[in-house]
Amino acid sequence: MSSRKLNFGGVEVAVFFPEGLGRRIRTLGGILPNRAQRHPDHALPLQKRDLTPEAQALQDRVDRIEWYHTIDLGNGVVTPGWFDLRPHLSQYPLPARLDGLRVLDVATFDGFWAFEFARRGAAEVVALDIDSFAEVDMAPRLRRLKDPEYFSRQTGEGFRLCQQALGANVRREVLNVYDLSPERLGKFDLVFVSDLLLHLMNPMKALNNIASVTRGSAIIADVYDPHLPERERLMSYQGGVTHNIWWSISYGALEQMVHDAGFSRVELKNKFLTGYRGMKPILWHAAFQAWV
Ligand SMILES: C[S@@+](CC[C@H](N)C(=O)[O-])C[C@H]1O[C@@H](n2cnc3c(N)ncnc32)[C@H](O)[C@@H]1O
């Protein structure tokens, strides 16, 4: 039992707390986003630039889409995504060159990573994503509360526009990670997955499938909760609370999950912070490289 003196309207009172209460409150703070952690209602606008008529025509098409990734399409046109990963590139353990390699980007969204792999010279890049938001793992109660329009939203519009604008040699495959297999897509020299596990009801199934298509190594980067004890393998269940987060994962649990996916060697490469574009970085990531 610990005690603290609190002042109620000038009257000082000693309050006794059971051991561990402070830690539990801090842990809850990590799970429930505070004001600074909540994302803005809209992605922040980017600074306006003077564009040529061709670039302006592309910008007009960009402006009709809601973006997750901030991607530079050249000639001053940049997609206004929630996340700008460009300043964080060096924190991910990517080889400088990928010449000759067959690379898979799991859960590609607008394709920031897939286009980066093509830029680094990969011989073949396959980018995988679900077909529509109807396939997002979501607790039935929350599903019933959602506007049906949300589920009819097809993925890939931003990806296709970027692919065309960049002239990138990247193949988009509509495939749920739960159905990923060597029979379906073959094996890859490098498999990359980032920011997916916390959104899945069954992250271990996804990791098993990722290991099954890896013939070289996999780079697995995901969000962990720094408020959960680092060495303990804890996962706090978040399903049914927000529409797309199922787990708040301790670092120790994330590391063990990668080990248990079926890789023979796993190395932690980096721990770092990212965040919504233009806001204080608040999302702790761990990036692993794992070999079969
Ligand atoms: C948070 S975004 C991460 C995007 C990208 N991987 C990154 O790190 O910037 C989650 C992505 O996972 C995709 N996704 C969600 N559930 C999936 C599933 N079961 N199989 C494949 N992709 C899924 C979403 O459509 C979206 O593209």
The ligand as a Tripos MOL2 file, in Angstrom:
@<TRIPOS>MOLECULE
LIG
   27    29     1     0     0
SMALL
NO_CHARGES

@<TRIPOS>ATOM
      1 C1         -2.5670    0.1930  -41.1030 C.3       1 LIG1
      2 S1         -2.5200   -0.1620  -42.8180 S.3       1 LIG1
      3 C2         -0.8070   -0.5160  -43.0530 C.3       1 LIG1
      4 C3         -0.3330   -0.1780  -44.4510 C.3       1 LIG1
      5 C4          1.1300   -0.5040  -44.7470 C.3       1 LIG1
      6 N1          1.4060   -1.9120  -44.5430 N.3       1 LIG1
      7 C5          2.0720    0.3290  -43.9110 C.2       1 LIG1
      8 O1          2.7530   -0.2170  -43.0340 O.co2     1 LIG1
      9 O2          2.1640    1.5350  -44.1290 O.co2     1 LIG1
     10 C6         -3.3000   -1.7480  -42.8340 C.3       1 LIG1
     11 C7         -3.4120   -2.4090  -44.1820 C.3       1 LIG1
     12 O3         -3.7560   -3.7740  -43.9400 O.3       1 LIG1
     13 C8         -4.7610   -4.1630  -44.8620 C.3       1 LIG1
     14 N2         -5.4470   -5.3390  -44.2990 N.ar      1 LIG1
     15 C9         -6.3160   -5.3730  -43.2650 C.ar      1 LIG1
     16 N3         -6.7150   -6.6340  -43.0360 N.ar      1 LIG1
     17 C10        -6.0720   -7.4160  -43.9490 C.ar      1 LIG1
     18 C11        -6.0770   -8.7990  -44.2350 C.ar      1 LIG1
     19 N4         -6.8080   -9.6550  -43.5070 N.pl3     1 LIG1
     20 N5         -5.3050   -9.2670  -45.2450 N.ar      1 LIG1
     21 C12        -4.5480   -8.4130  -45.9660 C.ar      1 LIG1
     22 N6         -4.4990   -7.0860  -45.7510 N.ar      1 LIG1
     23 C13        -5.2580   -6.5940  -44.7510 C.ar      1 LIG1
     24 C14        -5.5910   -2.9200  -45.0230 C.3       1 LIG1
     25 O4         -6.4280   -2.9810  -46.1670 O.3       1 LIG1
     26 C15        -4.4850   -1.8770  -45.1080 C.3       1 LIG1
     27 O5         -3.9770   -1.8420  -46.4120 O.3       1 LIG1
@<TRIPOS>BOND
     1     1     2 1
     2     2     3 1
     3     2    10 1
     4     3     4 1
     5     4     5 1
     6     5     6 1
     7     5     7 1
     8     7     8 2
     9     7     9 1
    10    10    11 1
    11    11    12 1
    12    11    26 1
    13    12    13 1
    14    13    14 1
    15    13    24 1
    16    14    15 ar
    17    14    23 ar
    18    15    16 ar
    19    16    17 ar
    20    17    18 ar
    21    17    23 ar
    22    18    19 1
    23    18    20 ar
    24    20    21 ar
    25    21    22 ar
    26    22    23 ar
    27    24    25 1
    28    24    26 1
    29    26    27 1
@<TRIPOS>SUBSTRUCTURE
     1 LIG1         1 GROUP 0 **** ****
